[in-house]
Amino acid sequence: MPSAQMLLQSTDFNITPLTPAVDRNFADDVLHGLALPQKQLHAKYFYDQQGSDYFDQICQLPEYYPYQTELNLLPRVAKELAGIFTKDCTIVEFGAGSLVKIKPLLRDISSIRQFIPIDISGIHLEMACQLLLSDFPDLSVIPVIGDFCFPVDLPALSHQQKIGFFPGSTIGNFCPPQAASFLRNARCTLGPDSYLLIGVDTKKSPHYLHQAYNDADGITAKFNRNILTRINRELGANFSPEKFEHYAFYNAGQGRVEMHLISTEQQVVDVYGSSVAFATGESIHTENSYKYTPDEFSQLALSAGWQVERTWLAEQDLFATYLLRNRG
Ligand SMILES: C[S@@+](CC[C@H](N)C(=O)[O-])C[C@H]1O[C@@H](n2cnc3c(N)ncnc32)[C@H](O)[C@@H]1O
């Protein structure tokens, strides 16, 4: 069942809570995930307000190369796109977060008139929109709080040229069949003759990846454990987050970084009326971050009806940005 979704007009940013006291989808997903033989939680649930704040802190870490690498690439991308997108256009950003990466595009592509950022983390999105409007007061900004795992109902896209934007390698959180399904949905959302600008992390040395997801300051560990704190708060559970250890590693066979929370002792946790038992060393799988070579990503995009028009690779091929065209 699709999650609750809210549309906010740029003139009216007073948000009422997205979720009622208990979000049934959240409760059902958590109980289902914790009942699986390999316990798991969906990565989208990292992003309550605290989770979004932790993610912003991760982006400032020297080890977390994807953020700054992509940000450094975007001014070059934007200058080239300014020559392609000369007619008035609408940009729809998926998983827009703090709205930092849209700025290089807004600075260089003067034909962008309307901006529709979508994110599941509502209050964080609202605050980011306020800040964006102070830098770009003439832009029409219509934030949408929603879950892009489901088709999202958008406001009218007021310009004929529609461009999707999906930075941050968030596509890597989906396993490949889900990623293809997301890309197909995005084609429907954006319609014929649309484009999608997408940032995707590349395959690289596992040592490099290990550092990125195991930072020295332990911020990624806090981000990971925060999902348990959120379950405690929103679903009345009694997890002791300190009894779960952050564990992240590169699974070369699957081509993904996996993030887990490992129970440090045998314990039973009450979650929304159910007792969930953990053995010592048992894990909850909390996130995948798939990495793609340009060839692999091009195949994935093609399978979902998108053609790679242009590829920009960052220094040492650390990250890739692709311009995809809807094949209709
Ligand atoms: C990895 S962060 C990337 C943030 C930003 N785009 C960047 O590149 O720095 C993922 C973002 O997507 C949002 N997000 C995650 N899952 C989502 C979902 N299912 N629907 C909507 N937004 C989601 C999160 O709240 C977060 O802002």
The ligand as an ORCA input file, in Angstrom:
! r2SCAN-3c Opt
* xyz 0 1
  C      21.751      8.800      0.366
  S      20.723     10.156      0.776
  C      21.074     11.239     -0.601
  C      20.687     12.669     -0.335
  C      21.028     13.654     -1.463
  N      20.260     13.344     -2.663
  C      22.495     13.595     -1.777
  O      22.849     13.141     -2.846
  O      23.297     14.044     -0.950
  C      19.128      9.493      0.346
  C      17.991     10.489      0.403
  O      16.824      9.870     -0.130
  C      15.760      9.956      0.806
  N      15.017      8.693      0.676
  C      15.463      7.451      0.993
  N      14.538      6.531      0.681
  C      13.469      7.223      0.177
  C      12.198      6.824     -0.319
  N      11.839      5.528     -0.359
  N      11.367      7.774     -0.795
  C      11.718      9.097     -0.763
  N      12.912      9.532     -0.283
  C      13.780      8.605      0.172
  C      16.395     10.160      2.153
  O      15.537     10.822      3.063
  C      17.636     10.959      1.802
  O      17.379     12.328      1.777
*
